[in-house]
């Protein structure tokens, strides 16, 4: 009886995708100033926060950052509809994560077709 060898794969490195912990539920704000709170984990190198089409926050994390890193970012709402986008990049191009949230500020100015 011939012996069969087990085919196996060896990991070159641990593959872990970045993750974002963030409440994505849309909200309505009665005031123009508020904060968003979120956490990132999983080999994150760069953290970006955009409000509509404007980058409002960037931080490069140290390579030795372990566990979840928490953020508290102040916002000033001036548009009626505010799209908040959090984007994290990992150690290479293929490791990314994106999360979005909409904040409605009724006192803000119309921001385009979505407010008609």
N, C-alpha and C positions, 0 to 999 in steps of 0.2 A: 504494500500500500504506500503510495507516494505521500510525503508530508507536504502540506500546504503552508506557506508562510502567510502570516497576517499582514495585510497591507495597512499601513498606518500613516497618519499625518502628524508632523511635528509642528508646533507653533513656533514661529520665529519671534513673535511678540504678542502680547495680550491685546486683542482688538476690543476697544471700548469706545462707543460713540458718546459724544457729549450730550448732556441732557439739561433741560431747563425746567425748574419747578416754578410755575407761575399760574395764577388764576386768570384764565383767558375769558371769563364771562364778561360780556359787555356791561358797562355801567353808565349811569347818568350822574354828572357832577353838578352841584349847585354853586360851587365856587371855582374860581379860575386856577387856584393853586391846589395841588395834590401830590401824592407820592405813589410810585409803583414799587412793590417789593417782589423780589424774585431770587432764586438761587440757581447756581450752575454747578455741575459736577461732571466727572468722566473725562479727564484729560483735556480740559478747556485751556486754550492758549489766549484767545482774544474774545472780548465781550463788547458788542456794539448795541446801542439803543437808538432807535430812530423814532421821531414823532412826525408823522406824515412823511415828507420827503427830506427831513432835516436830521442829521446825526446830532444827538444831544449828549451822548456819553460814549466813551471808549476807555477800556482798560486792558492792558496786557498783563496776564497773570504769570507769576513766577513758575518755572517748570516743577518746582517741588511742592506746589499747592496740592494738598490732599483733601479728600472729602468734599462736602458742599460749601461753596463760598456764597455768602448772602450779600445782596445789594439792596439799597434803598435810594431811589433816584427821584429828585423833585421834578415836578412838571408844572409848566405854566400853560394853561389852556387858552388859546385865543381863537381857535376855529370851532365851529359848531360840532363837526365830526372829527375826532382825533384818532388816527390809527397808530398804535404803539407797536413797534416791531423790535423784538429782541433776537439778535443773531449771535451765535457763538461759533467759533472756529476751533478745531482741534489742532493737533500737531502736524497734520498734513491736509491737503486739499479735499480729500474725500470725507473728512470727519467734520460735519457741520450740523447745526440744529437751528431751527427758526420757530418762534412763537409769536402770535399776534393777539392784540386786544383792541377793542374799540371803546372809546370814551366819548360820550355825547355831552357837550356843554351847551345847553340851549341859549345862553347869552352870547355865545361866540359868533363870529362872522361866518357867513356861508363859505364853504370851502370848495364848492364846485357843483357838478351835476347831482351828486348824491344827496345834496341838501335841498333840492328843489321840491 
